[in-house]
Amino acid sequence: MTSADPGTDQTDTFDIVVLGGGSGGYACALRATELGLSVALVEQGKLGGTCLHQGCIPTKALLHAAEVADAARESAKFGVKASLDGIDMPGVHSYKDGVISRLYKGLQGLISAHKVEYVEGTGRLSSPTTVTVGDRVLTGRHVVLATGSTPRLLPGLEVGGRIATSAQALTLDHVPERVVVLGGGVIGVEFASVYKSFGAEVTVVEALPRLVASEDEAVSKALERAFKKRKITVRTGARFASATDGADAVTITLESGDTIDADLLLVAVGRGPVTADLGYEEAGVTLERGFVPTDERCRTGIPGVYAVGDIVPGLQLAHRGFAQGIFVAEDIAGLAPAPVDEQTIPRVTYCEPEITAVGMTEARAREEYGDDVSTYEYNLGGNGKSQILQTQGFVKLVRRTDGPVVGVHMIGARMSEQAGEAQLIVGWEALPDDVAPLVHAHPTQNEALGEAHLALAGKPLHAHS
């Protein structure tokens, strides 16, 4: 690498220039330097990107605070005398920001220790081999695009006043009395869960026929039942028409003509790619609806230019971008790594109850394999730890008849912790007979996975055959 004084016109040259310092970008940078490559990492905001500062970490911190609130509110049923006096939002934010700060400092230390050239500022792809940041031109033998995503809005909606996206919701200094969440996907149901636990009256408005519509239908139905039990109002098949932010409330009008008044309208209709005005198309990179299509090796079609993370069509998950970043670094280094298998990426929704899935839904499996599909649901009512936690839900297995398990779907408190084994089962194309002999610790919710496979293997010890 040749490094120049930023005040000169000399070009800095690196093995890799990474545009974007989120999960995909920094993972690529760290792995590449481990492999002896020189790397420049460009980020216009804060290192760590959306996931660390406005997404995964802060929202899950809020969800944990919500869990603590529920535990206090419901303590009597466990024989514990406690009470919930209220939610101190400044205190919640202090806790959340402390988590972010510790992780941020750790990440900054890693980037420094790995001798990554960290460049703060707005970068632009000025050619297939160069990224321009202000007066500085960074040249890379390879360029990795990792500019992430941002909350979407609907036509006619503007952020401000009582209308917010997840980004603004993370800094609210009070708990609104009435919240309407527009969107019943992952982000929407997570925030709905938080606000209900914090004491708000919550309504979820979703245009599609069910919540978390990309998940297995059985999971959607279970979540809707759980939300009803929690007194969260769910309106599916309801299309948004307009919103008016008045003096005392924001009024949401649906296409049906129905109106809902709220103190906060949280818009959670998905996230769009950050690719506009960054020079991508001018440099020859193809964009489709703003996304950067790639092949399975994250190549854009322009020699030496890769793309990872939320700008690539597919699951918008931090751990997907992270894995792709590592893959690209290893690919550039000549290690010939296996591509990231999109089918085995765990999907987790951290509402209460939690949803975890790996692999195909039942509907998707039937599209692929026709009638050569069978399923099994193991109810958490038979699981000791779930009874201790007072949670309801199930583990659903989708398999090819007399073949491997191709999908694992779980709902219940803390079921996110079961994602690891579920990924191994689907990724290794395990048969029920392969999993059934494994000894699962007692009492854990992990046993539910074992019991489900025991049942599929013809040994339904705690379930109806």
C-alpha positions as CSV (number, residue, x, y, z in Angstrom):
1,M,0.0,0.0,0.0
2,T,1.1,3.5,-0.7
3,S,-0.3,6.1,1.7
4,A,-0.4,9.7,0.9
5,D,-0.9,12.9,2.9
6,P,-4.6,13.7,2.5
7,G,-3.6,17.2,1.6
8,T,-1.8,16.1,-1.5
9,D,-3.1,15.0,-4.9
10,Q,-1.3,11.7,-4.6
11,T,-3.7,8.7,-4.8
12,D,-3.8,6.2,-2.0
13,T,-3.7,2.6,-3.3
14,F,-5.0,-0.5,-1.4
15,D,-5.8,-4.1,-2.1
16,I,-9.4,-3.4,-1.1
17,V,-11.4,-0.2,-0.7
18,V,-14.6,-0.8,1.3
19,L,-17.4,1.7,1.0
20,G,-19.5,1.5,4.1
21,G,-18.5,0.6,7.7
22,G,-21.5,-1.4,8.8
23,S,-21.6,-5.2,9.6
24,G,-20.6,-6.3,6.1
25,G,-18.1,-3.6,5.5
26,Y,-16.1,-3.8,8.7
27,A,-16.2,-7.7,8.7
28,C,-14.7,-7.6,5.2
29,A,-12.0,-5.1,6.3
30,L,-11.0,-7.0,9.4
31,R,-10.8,-10.4,7.7
32,A,-8.9,-9.0,4.8
33,T,-6.2,-7.5,7.0
34,E,-5.9,-10.8,8.8
35,L,-5.1,-12.3,5.4
36,G,-2.4,-9.8,4.8
37,L,-4.3,-7.4,2.5
38,S,-4.2,-3.6,2.7
39,V,-7.7,-2.1,3.3
40,A,-9.2,1.4,3.3
41,L,-12.7,1.5,5.0
42,V,-14.9,4.6,4.2
43,E,-17.8,5.5,6.5
44,Q,-19.9,8.7,6.5
45,G,-21.6,8.1,9.8
46,K,-20.4,6.0,12.7
47,L,-18.4,2.8,12.5
48,G,-20.7,-0.1,13.0
49,G,-23.5,1.3,10.8
50,T,-27.2,0.9,11.3
51,C,-27.0,-2.4,13.2
52,L,-24.9,-1.0,16.0
53,H,-26.3,2.5,16.2
54,Q,-29.9,2.5,14.9
55,G,-30.9,-1.2,14.4
56,C,-30.1,-4.5,16.0
57,I,-28.3,-3.5,19.2
58,P,-30.5,-0.5,20.3
59,T,-33.8,-2.2,19.5
60,K,-32.8,-5.4,21.3
61,A,-31.7,-3.3,24.3
62,L,-35.2,-1.8,24.3
63,L,-36.7,-5.2,24.0
64,H,-34.7,-6.4,27.0
65,A,-35.9,-3.4,29.0
66,A,-39.4,-4.3,27.9
67,E,-38.9,-7.9,29.2
68,V,-37.7,-6.5,32.6
69,A,-40.9,-4.3,32.7
70,D,-43.1,-7.3,32.0
71,A,-41.2,-9.4,34.7
72,A,-41.9,-6.6,37.3
73,R,-45.5,-6.3,36.2
74,E,-46.2,-10.0,36.3
75,S,-44.0,-10.8,39.3
76,A,-46.9,-11.9,41.5
77,K,-47.5,-15.0,39.5
78,F,-44.0,-16.2,40.4
79,G,-44.6,-15.4,44.1
80,V,-42.4,-12.3,44.0
81,K,-43.8,-9.1,45.5
82,A,-42.7,-6.3,43.2
83,S,-44.4,-3.5,41.3
84,L,-43.8,-1.5,38.2
85,D,-43.8,2.2,39.0
86,G,-43.3,3.3,35.4
87,I,-40.8,3.6,32.6
88,D,-38.0,6.1,32.9
89,M,-37.2,6.6,29.3
90,P,-34.0,8.7,29.9
91,G,-32.8,5.7,32.1
92,V,-33.7,3.3,29.4
93,H,-31.8,5.3,26.8
94,S,-28.8,5.6,29.2
95,Y,-28.7,1.8,29.5
96,K,-29.1,1.4,25.7
97,D,-26.5,4.0,24.9
98,G,-24.1,2.3,27.3
99,V,-24.4,-0.9,25.5
100,I,-23.8,0.8,22.1
101,S,-20.8,2.8,23.5
102,R,-19.0,-0.3,24.8
103,L,-19.4,-2.1,21.5
104,Y,-18.5,0.9,19.5
105,K,-15.3,1.5,21.4
106,G,-14.4,-2.2,21.0
107,L,-15.0,-2.1,17.3
108,Q,-12.9,1.1,16.9
109,G,-10.1,-0.7,18.8
110,L,-10.3,-3.6,16.4
111,I,-10.1,-1.5,13.3
112,S,-7.1,0.3,14.7
113,A,-5.3,-2.9,15.8
114,H,-5.9,-4.4,12.4
115,K,-4.3,-1.3,10.8
116,V,-7.3,-0.6,8.6
117,E,-7.1,2.8,7.0
118,Y,-10.3,4.3,8.3
119,V,-11.6,7.2,6.3
120,E,-14.4,9.3,7.7
121,G,-16.6,11.1,5.2
122,T,-19.1,10.5,2.3
123,G,-17.5,8.3,-0.3
124,R,-18.5,8.1,-3.9
125,L,-17.6,5.4,-6.4
126,S,-15.8,7.5,-9.0
127,S,-14.8,4.6,-11.2
128,P,-14.7,0.8,-10.9
129,T,-11.4,1.0,-9.0
130,T,-11.7,4.3,-7.1
131,V,-13.6,5.8,-4.3
132,T,-13.5,9.6,-3.8
133,V,-13.9,11.0,-0.3
134,G,-13.7,14.8,-0.4
135,D,-10.4,15.7,-1.9
136,R,-9.0,12.2,-1.4
137,V,-9.0,9.5,-4.0
138,L,-8.7,5.9,-2.8
139,T,-7.7,3.3,-5.4
140,G,-8.4,-0.4,-4.9
141,R,-7.5,-3.5,-6.8
142,H,-11.0,-4.5,-5.5
143,V,-13.9,-2.3,-4.3
144,V,-16.6,-3.6,-1.9
145,L,-19.9,-1.8,-1.8
146,A,-21.5,-2.0,1.6
147,T,-23.6,1.1,2.0
148,G,-26.5,-0.5,3.8
149,S,-30.2,0.5,4.1
150,T,-32.5,3.2,5.5
151,P,-36.1,3.1,6.7
152,R,-38.7,3.4,3.9
153,L,-41.6,5.8,3.9
154,L,-44.9,5.6,2.0
155,P,-45.9,8.3,-0.4
156,G,-47.4,11.3,1.3
157,L,-45.8,10.5,4.7
158,E,-43.1,12.8,6.1
159,V,-41.2,12.2,9.3
160,G,-41.8,14.8,12.0
161,G,-44.0,15.6,14.9
162,R,-46.0,12.5,15.8
163,I,-44.8,10.5,12.7
164,A,-41.6,8.6,13.1
165,T,-39.5,5.7,11.8
166,S,-37.5,3.3,13.9
167,A,-34.6,5.7,13.8
168,Q,-36.6,8.5,15.6
169,A,-38.4,6.0,17.9
170,L,-35.0,5.1,19.4
171,T,-34.7,8.5,21.0
172,L,-38.2,9.3,22.2
173,D,-38.0,10.8,25.7
174,H,-41.5,9.5,26.7
175,V,-43.8,6.6,26.2
176,P,-46.8,7.7,24.0
177,E,-50.2,6.6,25.3
178,R,-51.4,5.4,21.9
179,V,-49.2,4.0,19.3
180,V,-50.1,2.9,15.7
181,V,-47.4,0.8,14.1
182,L,-47.7,0.8,10.3
183,G,-46.2,-2.4,9.2
184,G,-46.4,-5.9,10.6
185,G,-43.0,-7.2,9.6
186,V,-40.0,-7.8,11.8
187,I,-39.4,-4.2,12.8
188,G,-43.1,-3.4,13.3
189,V,-43.9,-6.3,15.6
190,E,-40.7,-5.7,17.6
191,F,-41.6,-2.1,18.3
192,A,-45.2,-3.0,18.9
193,S,-44.0,-5.5,21.6
194,V,-41.8,-2.8,23.2
195,Y,-44.5,-0.2,23.4
196,K,-47.0,-2.6,24.8
197,S,-44.6,-3.7,27.5
198,F,-43.9,0.0,28.3
199,G,-47.6,0.5,28.9
200,A,-48.9,2.0,25.6
201,E,-52.1,1.1,23.8
202,V,-50.8,-0.4,20.6
203,T,-52.4,-1.1,17.2
204,V,-50.5,-2.8,14.3
205,V,-51.8,-2.0,10.8
206,E,-50.6,-4.5,8.1
207,A,-51.7,-4.5,4.5
208,L,-50.9,-8.2,4.0
209,P,-53.2,-10.9,5.3
210,R,-51.0,-11.8,8.3
211,L,-48.2,-10.5,10.5
212,V,-44.6,-11.5,9.7
213,A,-45.8,-12.7,6.3
214,S,-42.4,-14.1,5.2
215,E,-42.5,-16.6,8.1
216,D,-44.4,-19.9,8.2
217,E,-48.1,-19.4,8.4
218,A,-48.4,-21.3,11.6
219,V,-46.0,-18.9,13.3
220,S,-48.0,-15.9,12.0
221,K,-51.2,-17.3,13.5
222,A,-49.4,-18.1,16.8
223,L,-48.0,-14.5,17.0
224,E,-51.4,-13.0,16.3
225,R,-52.9,-15.1,19.1
226,A,-50.1,-14.0,21.5
227,F,-50.6,-10.4,20.5
228,K,-54.3,-10.6,21.1
229,K,-53.7,-12.1,24.5
230,R,-51.4,-9.2,25.2
231,K,-54.2,-6.8,24.1
232,I,-52.2,-5.6,21.1
233,T,-54.8,-4.7,18.4
234,V,-53.8,-6.3,15.0
235,R,-55.5,-5.1,11.8
236,T,-54.3,-7.3,8.9
237,G,-55.5,-6.8,5.3
238,A,-55.7,-3.1,6.1
239,R,-54.2,-0.7,3.7
240,F,-52.9,2.8,4.7
241,A,-54.3,5.8,2.9
242,S,-53.1,8.9,4.7
243,A,-52.0,10.4,8.0
244,T,-52.7,13.9,9.4
245,D,-50.7,15.2,12.2
246,G,-53.0,17.5,14.2
247,A,-52.8,19.6,17.3
248,D,-53.7,16.8,19.7
249,A,-53.1,13.5,17.7
250,V,-52.1,12.0,14.5
251,T,-55.0,10.6,12.6
252,I,-54.4,7.6,10.4
253,T,-56.9,6.9,7.6
254,L,-57.2,3.5,6.0
255,E,-58.3,2.8,2.5
256,S,-61.5,1.3,4.0
257,G,-62.3,4.8,5.4
258,D,-61.6,3.8,9.0
259,T,-59.6,6.2,11.1
260,I,-57.4,5.7,14.1
261,D,-56.1,8.4,16.4
262,A,-52.7,8.0,18.0
263,D,-50.0,9.9,19.8
264,L,-47.4,8.3,17.7
265,L,-47.4,6.8,14.2
266,L,-44.4,4.5,13.8
267,V,-43.7,3.8,10.2
268,A,-42.2,0.3,9.8
269,V,-42.8,-0.6,6.2
270,G,-39.3,-2.0,5.5
271,R,-35.9,-0.7,4.6
272,G,-34.6,0.5,1.3
273,P,-31.0,0.3,-0.1
274,V,-28.7,3.3,0.2
275,T,-27.3,3.5,-3.3
276,A,-28.6,6.7,-4.8
277,D,-26.2,9.5,-5.8
278,L,-23.1,7.4,-4.9
279,G,-21.8,7.0,-8.5
280,Y,-22.7,3.3,-8.8
281,E,-24.6,3.5,-12.1
282,E,-22.1,5.9,-13.6
283,A,-19.3,3.4,-12.8
284,G,-21.3,0.7,-14.6
285,V,-22.8,-1.1,-11.6
286,T,-26.3,-2.4,-12.3
287,L,-29.1,-1.2,-10.0
288,E,-32.6,-2.9,-9.8
289,R,-35.1,-0.9,-7.7
290,G,-32.1,0.6,-6.0
291,F,-30.5,-2.8,-5.1
292,V,-27.2,-4.1,-6.4
293,P,-27.8,-7.6,-7.9
294,T,-24.8,-10.0,-7.5
295,D,-24.0,-13.6,-8.3
296,E,-23.6,-16.1,-5.5
297,R,-20.0,-14.9,-5.0
298,C,-21.2,-11.3,-4.3
299,R,-19.8,-10.1,-7.7
300,T,-21.6,-7.2,-9.3
301,G,-20.6,-8.0,-12.9
302,I,-18.0,-5.2,-12.9
303,P,-14.5,-6.9,-12.6
304,G,-13.2,-6.4,-9.1
305,V,-16.4,-4.8,-7.7
306,Y,-18.3,-6.7,-5.0
307,A,-21.4,-5.8,-3.0
308,V,-22.5,-7.1,0.4
309,G,-25.3,-6.6,3.0
310,D,-28.6,-4.8,2.7
311,I,-27.9,-3.4,-0.8
312,V,-27.9,-6.9,-2.2
313,P,-31.4,-8.4,-2.8
314,G,-32.3,-10.9,-0.1
315,L,-32.6,-11.0,3.6
316,Q,-31.7,-7.7,5.3
317,L,-29.9,-9.1,8.3
318,A,-26.7,-7.9,9.9
319,H,-25.4,-11.5,10.2
320,R,-25.9,-12.0,6.5
321,G,-23.9,-8.9,5.7
322,F,-21.2,-10.0,8.2
323,A,-20.9,-13.4,6.6
324,Q,-20.8,-12.0,3.1
325,G,-18.1,-9.5,4.1
326,I,-15.9,-12.3,5.4
327,F,-16.6,-14.4,2.3
328,V,-15.6,-11.5,0.0
329,A,-12.3,-10.9,1.9
330,E,-11.4,-14.6,1.6
331,D,-12.5,-14.8,-2.0
332,I,-10.2,-11.8,-2.9
333,A,-7.4,-13.4,-1.0
334,G,-7.7,-16.5,-3.1
335,L,-9.0,-18.9,-0.5
336,A,-11.9,-20.0,-2.7
337,P,-14.5,-20.1,0.2
338,A,-17.9,-21.7,-0.3
339,P,-20.6,-19.1,-1.0
340,V,-22.9,-18.0,1.9
341,D,-25.9,-20.4,1.8
342,E,-28.9,-18.1,1.9
343,Q,-31.2,-21.0,2.8
344,T,-29.5,-21.6,6.1
345,I,-29.3,-18.1,7.4
346,P,-31.2,-17.9,10.7
347,R,-34.1,-15.4,10.9
348,V,-35.0,-14.0,14.3
349,T,-37.8,-11.6,15.4
350,Y,-37.2,-10.5,19.0
351,C,-40.8,-9.6,19.9
352,E,-42.6,-11.3,22.8
353,P,-42.9,-14.2,22.0
354,E,-39.7,-14.5,20.0
355,I,-39.7,-16.1,16.5
356,T,-36.8,-18.1,15.1
357,A,-36.6,-19.8,11.7
358,V,-34.1,-21.5,9.5
359,G,-34.8,-22.9,6.0
360,M,-38.0,-23.3,4.1
361,T,-41.6,-22.6,5.3
362,E,-44.1,-25.4,4.7
363,A,-45.6,-23.4,1.8
364,R,-42.2,-22.9,0.2
365,A,-41.3,-26.6,0.7
366,R,-44.5,-27.7,-1.0
367,E,-43.8,-25.4,-3.9
368,E,-40.4,-27.0,-4.3
369,Y,-41.2,-30.7,-3.5
370,G,-45.0,-31.0,-4.0
371,D,-46.5,-33.7,-1.8
372,D,-43.1,-35.0,-0.8
373,V,-43.3,-32.9,2.4
374,S,-44.4,-33.7,5.9
375,T,-44.4,-31.5,9.1
376,Y,-44.5,-31.9,12.8
377,E,-45.3,-29.4,15.6
378,Y,-44.0,-30.0,19.1
379,N,-45.9,-27.8,21.6
380,L,-43.9,-26.1,24.3
381,G,-46.5,-27.1,26.8
382,G,-44.5,-30.4,27.1
383,N,-41.2,-28.5,27.7
384,G,-40.2,-28.1,31.4
385,K,-38.2,-24.9,30.9
386,S,-41.0,-23.3,28.9
387,Q,-43.4,-24.1,31.7
388,I,-40.9,-22.4,34.2
389,L,-40.8,-19.3,31.9
390,Q,-44.6,-19.4,31.5
391,T,-44.3,-19.2,27.7
392,Q,-46.4,-20.8,25.0
393,G,-45.4,-21.7,21.5
394,F,-44.0,-24.6,19.5
395,V,-41.2,-26.0,17.4
396,K,-42.3,-26.9,13.8
397,L,-40.2,-29.1,11.6
398,V,-40.6,-29.2,7.8
399,R,-39.0,-32.2,6.1
400,R,-39.0,-34.0,2.9
401,T,-41.0,-37.2,3.5
402,D,-38.4,-39.9,4.5
403,G,-35.7,-37.3,3.9
404,P,-33.9,-34.4,5.6
405,V,-35.3,-31.5,7.6
406,V,-35.5,-28.5,5.3
407,G,-37.1,-26.0,7.7
408,V,-37.2,-25.3,11.5
409,H,-39.7,-22.8,12.8
410,M,-40.0,-21.8,16.5
411,I,-42.0,-19.4,18.5
412,G,-41.8,-18.8,22.3
413,A,-39.9,-16.7,24.8
414,R,-36.2,-16.8,24.3
415,M,-36.4,-19.2,21.3
416,S,-33.7,-17.1,19.5
417,E,-31.2,-19.0,21.5
418,Q,-32.1,-22.2,19.6
419,A,-31.1,-20.7,16.2
420,G,-27.6,-22.4,16.3
421,E,-28.7,-26.0,16.4
422,A,-31.6,-25.3,13.9
423,Q,-29.0,-23.9,11.5
424,L,-26.8,-27.0,11.8
425,I,-29.8,-29.3,11.3
426,V,-30.9,-27.6,8.1
427,G,-27.4,-26.8,6.9
428,W,-26.2,-30.4,7.2
429,E,-29.5,-31.8,5.8
430,A,-30.0,-33.8,8.9
431,L,-32.5,-36.6,9.1
432,P,-34.7,-36.8,12.2
433,D,-32.8,-40.1,13.0
434,D,-29.6,-38.1,13.0
435,V,-30.8,-35.6,15.6
436,A,-32.9,-37.8,17.8
437,P,-29.9,-39.6,19.5
438,L,-28.3,-36.3,20.5
439,V,-28.6,-35.6,24.2
440,H,-30.3,-32.3,24.9
441,A,-29.7,-30.8,28.4
442,H,-32.6,-30.8,30.8
443,P,-34.4,-28.6,31.6
444,T,-33.8,-26.3,28.6
445,Q,-35.9,-25.1,25.8
446,N,-33.3,-26.7,23.6
447,E,-35.0,-30.0,24.6
448,A,-37.9,-29.0,22.5
449,L,-35.8,-29.3,19.3
450,G,-34.7,-32.8,20.5
451,E,-38.2,-33.9,21.3
452,A,-39.6,-32.7,18.0
453,H,-37.0,-34.8,16.2
454,L,-37.6,-37.8,18.5
455,A,-41.3,-37.6,17.4
456,L,-40.4,-37.4,13.7
457,A,-38.1,-40.4,14.3
458,G,-41.0,-42.4,15.7
459,K,-40.3,-41.9,19.4
460,P,-42.8,-39.2,20.5
461,L,-42.1,-39.5,24.3
462,H,-43.8,-36.2,25.4
463,A,-46.1,-35.7,22.5
464,H,-49.1,-37.3,20.8
465,S,-48.0,-39.5,17.9
